[in-house]
């Protein structure tokens, strides 16, 4: 019988959703810059208010999940049709 996520214990959830931590990878910055360029190519520059590499992968020397987190702030008017 399969359990719903809401029925699982914390221990079961941790086994199901493993979190991998790795030493800092110098390529994180490069990966961010690639994604940043992609975002600028998809969204008009004037609509982007701010874009930043955030989270543990943005901090050199910090152990982190091997994921580049990006915070993108856009102008409110971007959603108007």
mmCIF file as gemmi writes it, N, C-alpha and C atoms, coordinates in Angstrom:
data_model
loop_
_atom_site.group_PDB
_atom_site.id
_atom_site.type_symbol
_atom_site.label_atom_id
_atom_site.label_alt_id
_atom_site.label_comp_id
_atom_site.label_asym_id
_atom_site.label_entity_id
_atom_site.label_seq_id
_atom_site.pdbx_PDB_ins_code
_atom_site.Cartn_x
_atom_site.Cartn_y
_atom_site.Cartn_z
_atom_site.occupancy
_atom_site.B_iso_or_equiv
_atom_site.pdbx_formal_charge
_atom_site.auth_seq_id
_atom_site.auth_asym_id
_atom_site.pdbx_PDB_model_num
ATOM 1 N N . UNK Axp A 1 ? 0.838 -1.186 0 1 0 ? 1 A 1
ATOM 2 C CA . UNK Axp A 1 ? 0 0 0 1 0 ? 1 A 1
ATOM 3 C C . UNK Axp A 1 ? 0.886 1.254 0 1 0 ? 1 A 1
ATOM 4 N N . UNK Axp A 2 ? 0.636 2.147 -0.917 1 0 ? 2 A 1
ATOM 5 C CA . UNK Axp A 2 ? 1.414 3.383 -1.001 1 0 ? 2 A 1
ATOM 6 C C . UNK Axp A 2 ? 0.851 4.41 -0.036 1 0 ? 2 A 1
ATOM 7 N N . UNK Axp A 3 ? 1.782 5.165 0.57 1 0 ? 3 A 1
ATOM 8 C CA . UNK Axp A 3 ? 1.384 6.245 1.474 1 0 ? 3 A 1
ATOM 9 C C . UNK Axp A 3 ? 1.351 7.56 0.712 1 0 ? 3 A 1
ATOM 10 N N . UNK Axp A 4 ? 0.433 8.415 1.088 1 0 ? 4 A 1
ATOM 11 C CA . UNK Axp A 4 ? 0.429 9.789 0.597 1 0 ? 4 A 1
ATOM 12 C C . UNK Axp A 4 ? 1.549 10.532 1.318 1 0 ? 4 A 1
ATOM 13 N N . UNK Axp A 5 ? 2.094 11.573 0.684 1 0 ? 5 A 1
ATOM 14 C CA . UNK Axp A 5 ? 3.152 12.354 1.325 1 0 ? 5 A 1
ATOM 15 C C . UNK Axp A 5 ? 2.705 12.888 2.68 1 0 ? 5 A 1
ATOM 16 N N . UNK Axp A 6 ? 1.467 13.296 2.772 1 0 ? 6 A 1
ATOM 17 C CA . UNK Axp A 6 ? 0.948 13.853 4.03 1 0 ? 6 A 1
ATOM 18 C C . UNK Axp A 6 ? 0.883 12.811 5.143 1 0 ? 6 A 1
ATOM 19 N N . UNK Axp A 7 ? 0.951 11.538 4.782 1 0 ? 7 A 1
ATOM 20 C CA . UNK Axp A 7 ? 0.893 10.464 5.777 1 0 ? 7 A 1
ATOM 21 C C . UNK Axp A 7 ? 2.275 9.977 6.191 1 0 ? 7 A 1
ATOM 22 N N . UNK Axp A 8 ? 3.318 10.437 5.502 1 0 ? 8 A 1
ATOM 23 C CA . UNK Axp A 8 ? 4.674 9.967 5.787 1 0 ? 8 A 1
ATOM 24 C C . UNK Axp A 8 ? 5.257 10.665 7 1 0 ? 8 A 1
ATOM 25 N N . UNK Axp A 9 ? 6.09 9.919 7.725 1 0 ? 9 A 1
ATOM 26 C CA . UNK Axp A 9 ? 6.808 10.506 8.856 1 0 ? 9 A 1
ATOM 27 C C . UNK Axp A 9 ? 7.928 11.384 8.304 1 0 ? 9 A 1
ATOM 28 N N . UNK Axp A 10 ? 8.494 12.215 9.169 1 0 ? 10 A 1
ATOM 29 C CA . UNK Axp A 10 ? 9.603 13.067 8.76 1 0 ? 10 A 1
ATOM 30 C C . UNK Axp A 10 ? 10.773 12.21 8.28 1 0 ? 10 A 1
ATOM 31 N N . UNK Axp A 11 ? 11.038 11.111 8.969 1 0 ? 11 A 1
ATOM 32 C CA . UNK Axp A 11 ? 12.124 10.207 8.569 1 0 ? 11 A 1
ATOM 33 C C . UNK Axp A 11 ? 11.872 9.655 7.166 1 0 ? 11 A 1
ATOM 34 N N . UNK Axp A 12 ? 10.657 9.231 6.886 1 0 ? 12 A 1
ATOM 35 C CA . UNK Axp A 12 ? 10.317 8.715 5.56 1 0 ? 12 A 1
ATOM 36 C C . UNK Axp A 12 ? 10.463 9.792 4.488 1 0 ? 12 A 1
ATOM 37 N N . UNK Axp A 13 ? 10.056 11.006 4.804 1 0 ? 13 A 1
ATOM 38 C CA . UNK Axp A 13 ? 10.185 12.105 3.845 1 0 ? 13 A 1
ATOM 39 C C . UNK Axp A 13 ? 11.645 12.391 3.534 1 0 ? 13 A 1
ATOM 40 N N . UNK Axp A 14 ? 12.51 12.389 4.565 1 0 ? 14 A 1
ATOM 41 C CA . UNK Axp A 14 ? 13.936 12.646 4.349 1 0 ? 14 A 1
ATOM 42 C C . UNK Axp A 14 ? 14.553 11.566 3.469 1 0 ? 14 A 1
ATOM 43 N N . UNK Axp A 15 ? 14.079 10.324 3.595 1 0 ? 15 A 1
ATOM 44 C CA . UNK Axp A 15 ? 14.578 9.241 2.743 1 0 ? 15 A 1
ATOM 45 C C . UNK Axp A 15 ? 14.074 9.404 1.31 1 0 ? 15 A 1
ATOM 46 N N . UNK Axp A 16 ? 12.882 9.897 1.172 1 0 ? 16 A 1
ATOM 47 C CA . UNK Axp A 16 ? 12.262 10.061 -0.14 1 0 ? 16 A 1
ATOM 48 C C . UNK Axp A 16 ? 12.837 11.261 -0.898 1 0 ? 16 A 1
ATOM 49 N N . UNK Axp A 17 ? 13.07 12.357 -0.193 1 0 ? 17 A 1
ATOM 50 C CA . UNK Axp A 17 ? 13.59 13.588 -0.797 1 0 ? 17 A 1
ATOM 51 C C . UNK Axp A 17 ? 15.005 13.839 -0.293 1 0 ? 17 A 1
ATOM 52 N N . UNK Axp A 18 ? 15.949 13.101 -0.843 1 0 ? 18 A 1
ATOM 53 C CA . UNK Axp A 18 ? 17.343 13.236 -0.423 1 0 ? 18 A 1
ATOM 54 C C . UNK Axp A 18 ? 17.887 14.613 -0.805 1 0 ? 18 A 1
ATOM 55 N N . UNK Axp A 19 ? 18.691 15.175 0.066 1 0 ? 19 A 1
ATOM 56 C CA . UNK Axp A 19 ? 19.344 16.457 -0.206 1 0 ? 19 A 1
ATOM 57 C C . UNK Axp A 19 ? 20.833 16.189 -0.339 1 0 ? 19 A 1
ATOM 58 N N . UNK Axp A 20 ? 21.388 16.575 -1.466 1 0 ? 20 A 1
ATOM 59 C CA . UNK Axp A 20 ? 22.802 16.38 -1.727 1 0 ? 20 A 1
ATOM 60 C C . UNK Axp A 20 ? 23.526 17.704 -1.508 1 0 ? 20 A 1
ATOM 61 N N . UNK Axp A 21 ? 24.576 17.663 -0.711 1 0 ? 21 A 1
ATOM 62 C CA . UNK Axp A 21 ? 25.409 18.843 -0.491 1 0 ? 21 A 1
ATOM 63 C C . UNK Axp A 21 ? 26.788 18.561 -1.057 1 0 ? 21 A 1
ATOM 64 N N . UNK Axp A 22 ? 27.373 19.563 -1.699 1 0 ? 22 A 1
ATOM 65 C CA . UNK Axp A 22 ? 28.686 19.403 -2.319 1 0 ? 22 A 1
ATOM 66 C C . UNK Axp A 22 ? 29.573 20.594 -1.981 1 0 ? 22 A 1
ATOM 67 N N . UNK Axp A 23 ? 30.871 20.371 -2.138 1 0 ? 23 A 1
ATOM 68 C CA . UNK Axp A 23 ? 31.823 21.47 -1.991 1 0 ? 23 A 1
ATOM 69 C C . UNK Axp A 23 ? 31.512 22.523 -3.049 1 0 ? 23 A 1
ATOM 70 N N . UNK Axp A 24 ? 31.9 23.76 -2.775 1 0 ? 24 A 1
ATOM 71 C CA . UNK Axp A 24 ? 31.645 24.844 -3.728 1 0 ? 24 A 1
ATOM 72 C C . UNK Axp A 24 ? 32.263 24.511 -5.083 1 0 ? 24 A 1
ATOM 73 N N . UNK Axp A 25 ? 31.503 24.754 -6.128 1 0 ? 25 A 1
ATOM 74 C CA . UNK Axp A 25 ? 31.955 24.525 -7.497 1 0 ? 25 A 1
ATOM 75 C C . UNK Axp A 25 ? 32.174 25.89 -8.15 1 0 ? 25 A 1
ATOM 76 N N . UNK Axp A 26 ? 33.4 26.172 -8.587 1 0 ? 26 A 1
ATOM 77 C CA . UNK Axp A 26 ? 33.664 27.472 -9.219 1 0 ? 26 A 1
ATOM 78 C C . UNK Axp A 26 ? 32.8 27.723 -10.46 1 0 ? 26 A 1
ATOM 79 N N . UNK Axp A 27 ? 32.225 26.679 -11.029 1 0 ? 27 A 1
ATOM 80 C CA . UNK Axp A 27 ? 31.374 26.832 -12.219 1 0 ? 27 A 1
ATOM 81 C C . UNK Axp A 27 ? 29.999 27.396 -11.886 1 0 ? 27 A 1
ATOM 82 N N . UNK Axp A 28 ? 29.618 27.43 -10.608 1 0 ? 28 A 1
ATOM 83 C CA . UNK Axp A 28 ? 28.306 27.983 -10.251 1 0 ? 28 A 1
ATOM 84 C C . UNK Axp A 28 ? 28.136 29.391 -10.817 1 0 ? 28 A 1
ATOM 85 N N . UNK Axp A 29 ? 29.176 30.209 -10.695 1 0 ? 29 A 1
ATOM 86 C CA . UNK Axp A 29 ? 29.098 31.587 -11.196 1 0 ? 29 A 1
ATOM 87 C C . UNK Axp A 29 ? 28.883 31.593 -12.71 1 0 ? 29 A 1
ATOM 88 N N . UNK Axp A 30 ? 29.614 30.735 -13.408 1 0 ? 30 A 1
ATOM 89 C CA . UNK Axp A 30 ? 29.464 30.635 -14.87 1 0 ? 30 A 1
ATOM 90 C C . UNK Axp A 30 ? 28.054 30.16 -15.233 1 0 ? 30 A 1
ATOM 91 N N . UNK Axp A 31 ? 27.541 29.182 -14.509 1 0 ? 31 A 1
ATOM 92 C CA . UNK Axp A 31 ? 26.184 28.68 -14.774 1 0 ? 31 A 1
ATOM 93 C C . UNK Axp A 31 ? 25.156 29.796 -14.575 1 0 ? 31 A 1
ATOM 94 N N . UNK Axp A 32 ? 25.356 30.58 -13.51 1 0 ? 32 A 1
ATOM 95 C CA . UNK Axp A 32 ? 24.451 31.711 -13.273 1 0 ? 32 A 1
ATOM 96 C C . UNK Axp A 32 ? 24.503 32.685 -14.451 1 0 ? 32 A 1
ATOM 97 N N . UNK Axp A 33 ? 25.699 33.03 -14.899 1 0 ? 33 A 1
ATOM 98 C CA . UNK Axp A 33 ? 25.847 34 -15.986 1 0 ? 33 A 1
ATOM 99 C C . UNK Axp A 33 ? 25.193 33.502 -17.279 1 0 ? 33 A 1
ATOM 100 N N . UNK Axp A 34 ? 25.265 32.202 -17.528 1 0 ? 34 A 1
ATOM 101 C CA . UNK Axp A 34 ? 24.599 31.624 -18.704 1 0 ? 34 A 1
ATOM 102 C C . UNK Axp A 34 ? 23.087 31.801 -18.578 1 0 ? 34 A 1
ATOM 103 N N . UNK Axp A 35 ? 22.55 31.467 -17.415 1 0 ? 35 A 1
ATOM 104 C CA . UNK Axp A 35 ? 21.107 31.599 -17.193 1 0 ? 35 A 1
ATOM 105 C C . UNK Axp A 35 ? 20.665 33.06 -17.238 1 0 ? 35 A 1
ATOM 106 N N . UNK Axp A 36 ? 21.495 33.945 -16.693 1 0 ? 36 A 1
ATOM 107 C CA . UNK Axp A 36 ? 21.184 35.37 -16.715 1 0 ? 36 A 1
ATOM 108 C C . UNK Axp A 36 ? 21.058 35.862 -18.157 1 0 ? 36 A 1
ATOM 109 N N . UNK Axp A 37 ? 21.991 35.462 -19.011 1 0 ? 37 A 1
ATOM 110 C CA . UNK Axp A 37 ? 21.921 35.855 -20.43 1 0 ? 37 A 1
ATOM 111 C C . UNK Axp A 37 ? 20.65 35.31 -21.081 1 0 ? 37 A 1
ATOM 112 N N . UNK Axp A 38 ? 20.303 34.075 -20.746 1 0 ? 38 A 1
ATOM 113 C CA . UNK Axp A 38 ? 19.08 33.479 -21.298 1 0 ? 38 A 1
ATOM 114 C C . UNK Axp A 38 ? 17.846 34.279 -20.869 1 0 ? 38 A 1
ATOM 115 N N . UNK Axp A 39 ? 17.811 34.667 -19.604 1 0 ? 39 A 1
ATOM 116 C CA . UNK Axp A 39 ? 16.67 35.448 -19.11 1 0 ? 39 A 1
ATOM 117 C C . UNK Axp A 39 ? 16.586 36.801 -19.807 1 0 ? 39 A 1
ATOM 118 N N . UNK Axp A 40 ? 17.736 37.454 -19.98 1 0 ? 40 A 1
ATOM 119 C CA . UNK Axp A 40 ? 17.735 38.742 -20.675 1 0 ? 40 A 1
ATOM 120 C C . UNK Axp A 40 ? 17.307 38.585 -22.131 1 0 ? 40 A 1
ATOM 121 N N . UNK Axp A 41 ? 17.568 37.423 -22.729 1 0 ? 41 A 1
ATOM 122 C CA . UNK Axp A 41 ? 17.156 37.216 -24.121 1 0 ? 41 A 1
ATOM 123 C C . UNK Axp A 41 ? 15.658 36.931 -24.234 1 0 ? 41 A 1
ATOM 124 N N . UNK Axp A 42 ? 15.039 36.5 -23.14 1 0 ? 42 A 1
ATOM 125 C CA . UNK Axp A 42 ? 13.599 36.174 -23.147 1 0 ? 42 A 1
ATOM 126 C C . UNK Axp A 42 ? 12.725 37.32 -22.653 1 0 ? 42 A 1
ATOM 127 N N . UNK Axp A 43 ? 13.297 38.176 -21.823 1 0 ? 43 A 1
ATOM 128 C CA . UNK Axp A 43 ? 12.533 39.256 -21.19 1 0 ? 43 A 1
ATOM 129 C C . UNK Axp A 43 ? 13.18 40.578 -21.58 1 0 ? 43 A 1
ATOM 130 N N . UNK Axp A 44 ? 12.379 41.553 -21.937 1 0 ? 44 A 1
ATOM 131 C CA . UNK Axp A 44 ? 12.921 42.864 -22.308 1 0 ? 44 A 1
ATOM 132 C C . UNK Axp A 44 ? 13.72 43.448 -21.144 1 0 ? 44 A 1
ATOM 133 N N . UNK Axp A 45 ? 14.882 44.008 -21.462 1 0 ? 45 A 1
ATOM 134 C CA . UNK Axp A 45 ? 15.764 44.564 -20.429 1 0 ? 45 A 1
ATOM 135 C C . UNK Axp A 45 ? 15.063 45.565 -19.527 1 0 ? 45 A 1
ATOM 136 N N . UNK Axp A 46 ? 14.191 46.406 -20.108 1 0 ? 46 A 1
ATOM 137 C CA . UNK Axp A 46 ? 13.527 47.42 -19.295 1 0 ? 46 A 1
ATOM 138 C C . UNK Axp A 46 ? 12.531 46.801 -18.318 1 0 ? 46 A 1
ATOM 139 N N . UNK Axp A 47 ? 12.106 45.552 -18.56 1 0 ? 47 A 1
ATOM 140 C CA . UNK Axp A 47 ? 11.172 44.883 -17.652 1 0 ? 47 A 1
ATOM 141 C C . UNK Axp A 47 ? 11.876 44.212 -16.476 1 0 ? 47 A 1
ATOM 142 N N . UNK Axp A 48 ? 13.189 43.981 -16.603 1 0 ? 48 A 1
ATOM 143 C CA . UNK Axp A 48 ? 13.948 43.365 -15.517 1 0 ? 48 A 1
ATOM 144 C C . UNK Axp A 48 ? 14.422 44.461 -14.577 1 0 ? 48 A 1
ATOM 145 N N . UNK Axp A 49 ? 13.943 44.413 -13.349 1 0 ? 49 A 1
ATOM 146 C CA . UNK Axp A 49 ? 14.347 45.407 -12.354 1 0 ? 49 A 1
ATOM 147 C C . UNK Axp A 49 ? 15.649 44.993 -11.678 1 0 ? 49 A 1
ATOM 148 N N . UNK Axp A 50 ? 15.761 43.687 -11.388 1 0 ? 50 A 1
ATOM 149 C CA . UNK Axp A 50 ? 16.966 43.197 -10.723 1 0 ? 50 A 1
ATOM 150 C C . UNK Axp A 50 ? 17.042 41.69 -10.928 1 0 ? 50 A 1
ATOM 151 N N . UNK Axp A 51 ? 18.269 41.197 -11.077 1 0 ? 51 A 1
ATOM 152 C CA . UNK Axp A 51 ? 18.492 39.761 -11.179 1 0 ? 51 A 1
ATOM 153 C C . UNK Axp A 51 ? 19.759 39.439 -10.393 1 0 ? 51 A 1
ATOM 154 N N . UNK Axp A 52 ? 19.674 38.418 -9.546 1 0 ? 52 A 1
ATOM 155 C CA . UNK Axp A 52 ? 20.808 38.073 -8.689 1 0 ? 52 A 1
ATOM 156 C C . UNK Axp A 52 ? 20.951 36.573 -8.526 1 0 ? 52 A 1
ATOM 157 N N . UNK Axp A 53 ? 22.195 36.152 -8.392 1 0 ? 53 A 1
ATOM 158 C CA . UNK Axp A 53 ? 22.522 34.781 -7.998 1 0 ? 53 A 1
ATOM 159 C C . UNK Axp A 53 ? 22.429 34.758 -6.474 1 0 ? 53 A 1
ATOM 160 N N . UNK Axp A 54 ? 21.523 33.945 -5.948 1 0 ? 54 A 1
ATOM 161 C CA . UNK Axp A 54 ? 21.294 33.914 -4.503 1 0 ? 54 A 1
ATOM 162 C C . UNK Axp A 54 ? 21.506 32.499 -3.967 1 0 ? 54 A 1
ATOM 163 N N . UNK Axp A 55 ? 21.43 32.363 -2.67 1 0 ? 55 A 1
ATOM 164 C CA . UNK Axp A 55 ? 21.519 31.047 -2.051 1 0 ? 55 A 1
ATOM 165 C C . UNK Axp A 55 ? 22.95 30.621 -1.793 1 0 ? 55 A 1
ATOM 166 N N . UNK Axp A 56 ? 23.081 29.421 -1.278 1 0 ? 56 A 1
ATOM 167 C CA . UNK Axp A 56 ? 24.393 28.938 -0.845 1 0 ? 56 A 1
ATOM 168 C C . UNK Axp A 56 ? 25.378 28.771 -1.997 1 0 ? 56 A 1
ATOM 169 N N . UNK Axp A 57 ? 24.907 28.484 -3.202 1 0 ? 57 A 1
ATOM 170 C CA . UNK Axp A 57 ? 25.841 28.332 -4.326 1 0 ? 57 A 1
ATOM 171 C C . UNK Axp A 57 ? 26.437 29.674 -4.757 1 0 ? 57 A 1
ATOM 172 N N . UNK Axp A 58 ? 25.885 30.771 -4.283 1 0 ? 58 A 1
ATOM 173 C CA . UNK Axp A 58 ? 26.41 32.099 -4.613 1 0 ? 58 A 1
ATOM 174 C C . UNK Axp A 58 ? 27.554 32.512 -3.693 1 0 ? 58 A 1
ATOM 175 N N . UNK Axp A 59 ? 27.781 31.726 -2.629 1 0 ? 59 A 1
ATOM 176 C CA . UNK Axp A 59 ? 28.804 32.079 -1.64 1 0 ? 59 A 1
ATOM 177 C C . UNK Axp A 59 ? 30.016 31.175 -1.826 1 0 ? 59 A 1
ATOM 178 N N . UNK Axp A 60 ? 31.107 31.751 -2.29 1 0 ? 60 A 1
ATOM 179 C CA . UNK Axp A 60 ? 32.319 30.982 -2.53 1 0 ? 60 A 1
ATOM 180 C C . UNK Axp A 60 ? 32.792 30.308 -1.244 1 0 ? 60 A 1
ATOM 181 N N . UNK Axp A 61 ? 33.109 29.021 -1.352 1 0 ? 61 A 1
ATOM 182 C CA . UNK Axp A 61 ? 33.629 28.277 -0.216 1 0 ? 61 A 1
ATOM 183 C C . UNK Axp A 61 ? 32.573 27.603 0.642 1 0 ? 61 A 1
ATOM 184 N N . UNK Axp A 62 ? 31.31 27.901 0.404 1 0 ? 62 A 1
ATOM 185 C CA . UNK Axp A 62 ? 30.229 27.336 1.211 1 0 ? 62 A 1
ATOM 186 C C . UNK Axp A 62 ? 29.752 26.022 0.597 1 0 ? 62 A 1
ATOM 187 N N . UNK Axp A 63 ? 29.544 25.017 1.434 1 0 ? 63 A 1
ATOM 188 C CA . UNK Axp A 63 ? 28.956 23.765 0.963 1 0 ? 63 A 1
ATOM 189 C C . UNK Axp A 63 ? 27.513 24.063 0.574 1 0 ? 63 A 1
ATOM 190 N N . UNK Axp A 64 ? 27.076 23.494 -0.561 1 0 ? 64 A 1
ATOM 191 C CA . UNK Axp A 64 ? 25.751 23.854 -1.08 1 0 ? 64 A 1
ATOM 192 C C . UNK Axp A 64 ? 25.126 22.705 -1.858 1 0 ? 64 A 1
ATOM 193 N N . UNK Axp A 65 ? 23.817 22.809 -2.048 1 0 ? 65 A 1
ATOM 194 C CA . UNK Axp A 65 ? 23.158 21.924 -3.008 1 0 ? 65 A 1
ATOM 195 C C . UNK Axp A 65 ? 23.662 22.359 -4.382 1 0 ? 65 A 1
ATOM 196 N N . UNK Axp A 66 ? 23.907 21.424 -5.29 1 0 ? 66 A 1
ATOM 197 C CA . UNK Axp A 66 ? 24.428 21.807 -6.611 1 0 ? 66 A 1
ATOM 198 C C . UNK Axp A 66 ? 23.338 22.403 -7.505 1 0 ? 66 A 1
ATOM 199 N N . UNK Axp A 67 ? 22.759 23.481 -7.021 1 0 ? 67 A 1
ATOM 200 C CA . UNK Axp A 67 ? 21.675 24.172 -7.712 1 0 ? 67 A 1
ATOM 201 C C . UNK Axp A 67 ? 21.962 25.666 -7.692 1 0 ? 67 A 1
ATOM 202 N N . UNK Axp A 68 ? 21.83 26.313 -8.829 1 0 ? 68 A 1
ATOM 203 C CA . UNK Axp A 68 ? 22.026 27.758 -8.896 1 0 ? 68 A 1
ATOM 204 C C . UNK Axp A 68 ? 20.66 28.42 -8.747 1 0 ? 68 A 1
ATOM 205 N N . UNK Axp A 69 ? 20.478 29.123 -7.64 1 0 ? 69 A 1
ATOM 206 C CA . UNK Axp A 69 ? 19.22 29.832 -7.382 1 0 ? 69 A 1
ATOM 207 C C . UNK Axp A 69 ? 19.327 31.251 -7.921 1 0 ? 69 A 1
ATOM 208 N N . UNK Axp A 70 ? 18.268 31.672 -8.608 1 0 ? 70 A 1
ATOM 209 C CA . UNK Axp A 70 ? 18.239 33.002 -9.215 1 0 ? 70 A 1
ATOM 210 C C . UNK Axp A 70 ? 16.992 33.735 -8.746 1 0 ? 70 A 1
ATOM 211 N N . UNK Axp A 71 ? 17.188 34.96 -8.289 1 0 ? 71 A 1
ATOM 212 C CA . UNK Axp A 71 ? 16.068 35.827 -7.93 1 0 ? 71 A 1
ATOM 213 C C . UNK Axp A 71 ? 15.897 36.836 -9.059 1 0 ? 71 A 1
ATOM 214 N N . UNK Axp A 72 ? 14.742 36.803 -9.689 1 0 ? 72 A 1
ATOM 215 C CA . UNK Axp A 72 ? 14.438 37.7 -10.801 1 0 ? 72 A 1
ATOM 216 C C . UNK Axp A 72 ? 13.285 38.595 -10.392 1 0 ? 72 A 1
ATOM 217 N N . UNK Axp A 73 ? 13.522 39.904 -10.416 1 0 ? 73 A 1
ATOM 218 C CA . UNK Axp A 73 ? 12.476 40.878 -10.11 1 0 ? 73 A 1
ATOM 219 C C . UNK Axp A 73 ? 12.136 41.616 -11.397 1 0 ? 73 A 1
ATOM 220 N N . UNK Axp A 74 ? 10.841 41.639 -11.708 1 0 ? 74 A 1
ATOM 221 C CA . UNK Axp A 74 ? 10.394 42.297 -12.934 1 0 ? 74 A 1
ATOM 222 C C . UNK Axp A 74 ? 9.44 43.435 -12.604 1 0 ? 74 A 1
ATOM 223 N N . UNK Axp A 75 ? 9.286 44.324 -13.557 1 0 ? 75 A 1
ATOM 224 C CA . UNK Axp A 75 ? 8.36 45.441 -13.421 1 0 ? 75 A 1
ATOM 225 C C . UNK Axp A 75 ? 6.935 44.906 -13.318 1 0 ? 75 A 1
ATOM 226 N N . UNK Axp A 76 ? 6.127 45.521 -12.48 1 0 ? 76 A 1
ATOM 227 C CA . UNK Axp A 76 ? 4.721 45.107 -12.328 1 0 ? 76 A 1
ATOM 228 C C . UNK Axp A 76 ? 3.971 45.125 -13.647 1 0 ? 76 A 1
ATOM 229 N N . UNK Axp A 77 ? 4.316 46.03 -14.529 1 0 ? 77 A 1
ATOM 230 C CA . UNK Axp A 77 ? 3.596 46.191 -15.795 1 0 ? 77 A 1
ATOM 231 C C . UNK Axp A 77 ? 3.837 45.053 -16.775 1 0 ? 77 A 1
ATOM 232 N N . UNK Axp A 78 ? 4.795 44.196 -16.508 1 0 ? 78 A 1
ATOM 233 C CA . UNK Axp A 78 ? 5.097 43.105 -17.431 1 0 ? 78 A 1
ATOM 234 C C . UNK Axp A 78 ? 3.907 42.162 -17.582 1 0 ? 78 A 1
ATOM 235 N N . UNK Axp A 79 ? 3.067 42.078 -16.562 1 0 ? 79 A 1
ATOM 236 C CA . UNK Axp A 79 ? 1.928 41.166 -16.591 1 0 ? 79 A 1
ATOM 237 C C . UNK Axp A 79 ? 0.702 41.756 -17.276 1 0 ? 79 A 1
ATOM 238 N N . UNK Axp A 80 ? 0.733 43.043 -17.557 1 0 ? 80 A 1
ATOM 239 C CA . UNK Axp A 80 ? -0.405 43.681 -18.225 1 0 ? 80 A 1
ATOM 240 C C . UNK Axp A 80 ? -0.389 43.352 -19.707 1 0 ? 80 A 1
ATOM 241 N N . UNK Axp A 81 ? -1.548 43.047 -20.235 1 0 ? 81 A 1
ATOM 242 C CA . UNK Axp A 81 ? -1.645 42.716 -21.665 1 0 ? 81 A 1
ATOM 243 C C . UNK Axp A 81 ? -2.126 43.899 -22.464 1 0 ? 81 A 1
